[in-house]
């Protein structure tokens, strides 16, 4: 959702309720985006995400610098 906010028009309680429901809100001034309201992930969901990343990475072999350089060359073709 994108809204243009006039100081007198802002209903922060309603905006926060929408953010809590999962919506991201872009605030604009004079047609220019100046801020984004978005929910802050809970610390539990951050921990779950970190655990998932570490679990996925643990099963993979390390990538060498030579492999990275080769992939860069392939991407430039």
Buried (B, 14 or more C-beta within 10 A) or exposed (E): EEBEBEEEEEEEEEBEEBBEEEEEBBBEEEEEEEEEBEEEEEEEEEEEEEEEEEEEEEEEEEEEEEEEEEEEEEEEE
